Amino acid sequence: MISEFAATLGSSFPDCESMIATTAAMYAATGASADVDVKVMSETASEATLFSTYIGSGKCGTIHLTSTNDGWILTEQSEGCAR
């Protein structure tokens, strides 16, 4: 996700925390709500699948995570809902 932001926005982030803080600031600047409902669809010790819906816009998506030695990371299997 960090590399997607860099490619799309020309911005680079040193870590996920910086990316999350910047994303939250972008939501706040546009007046959009960053409130999200997240449900765990499945979970094992090495993988998890979540379903998220942004409360204000209704935009949704499936988030697929995999466990690494450094923590959890998003995978390419994550995708937005078809509209």
Legacy VTK file of the C-alpha trace (Angstrom):
# vtk DataFile Version 3.0
C-alpha trace
ASCII
DATASET POLYDATA
POINTS 83 float
0.000 0.000 0.000
2.877 2.358 0.761
4.254 1.805 -2.756
0.773 2.429 -4.253
0.615 5.813 -2.513
4.085 6.653 -3.774
3.162 5.743 -7.350
-0.226 7.486 -7.270
0.498 10.585 -5.186
4.233 10.918 -5.608
4.482 10.725 -1.818
6.657 8.351 0.114
6.112 7.205 3.672
8.768 5.705 5.915
6.257 3.379 7.597
2.601 2.386 7.909
2.017 4.705 10.861
2.953 7.734 8.734
0.742 6.534 5.896
-2.230 6.051 8.248
-1.767 9.495 9.817
-1.573 11.132 6.378
-4.640 9.262 5.134
-6.610 10.323 8.225
-5.554 13.938 7.637
-6.739 13.735 4.006
-10.157 12.484 5.144
-10.379 15.264 7.720
-9.325 17.942 5.191
-12.131 16.992 2.812
-14.711 16.734 5.570
-15.202 13.028 4.835
-15.689 10.651 7.703
-12.933 8.133 8.314
-15.261 6.062 10.524
-15.186 2.459 9.407
-16.964 -0.745 10.378
-14.661 -3.778 10.256
-15.797 -7.381 10.539
-13.496 -10.408 10.756
-14.510 -12.845 8.001
-11.857 -15.482 8.758
-8.735 -15.725 10.878
-5.902 -18.176 11.400
-2.483 -17.759 12.984
-1.015 -16.818 9.585
-3.856 -15.130 7.639
-6.922 -12.985 8.226
-9.668 -11.646 5.983
-11.633 -8.583 7.044
-14.610 -6.796 5.475
-14.644 -3.028 5.927
-17.293 -0.419 5.189
-16.745 3.341 5.460
-19.764 4.589 7.405
-20.182 7.938 5.654
-19.788 6.853 2.033
-20.762 3.195 2.114
-17.564 2.295 0.242
-16.440 -1.169 1.176
-13.788 -3.775 0.573
-12.191 -7.020 1.557
-8.867 -6.742 3.358
-6.591 -9.766 3.258
-3.702 -9.839 5.719
-0.825 -12.237 6.115
1.442 -12.620 9.114
5.181 -11.982 8.851
7.976 -11.871 11.394
7.418 -8.096 11.609
3.615 -8.209 11.989
0.632 -8.230 9.630
0.749 -6.918 6.049
-1.912 -6.301 3.387
-1.783 -8.631 0.412
-2.691 -8.237 -3.246
-5.858 -10.216 -2.529
-7.354 -7.125 -0.859
-9.920 -5.405 -3.072
-12.756 -2.910 -3.091
-16.400 -3.871 -3.539
-17.795 -3.883 -7.065
-20.066 -0.931 -7.722
LINES 1 84
83 0 1 2 3 4 5 6 7 8 9 10 11 12 13 14 15 16 17 18 19 20 21 22 23 24 25 26 27 28 29 30 31 32 33 34 35 36 37 38 39 40 41 42 43 44 45 46 47 48 49 50 51 52 53 54 55 56 57 58 59 60 61 62 63 64 65 66 67 68 69 70 71 72 73 74 75 76 77 78 79 80 81 82
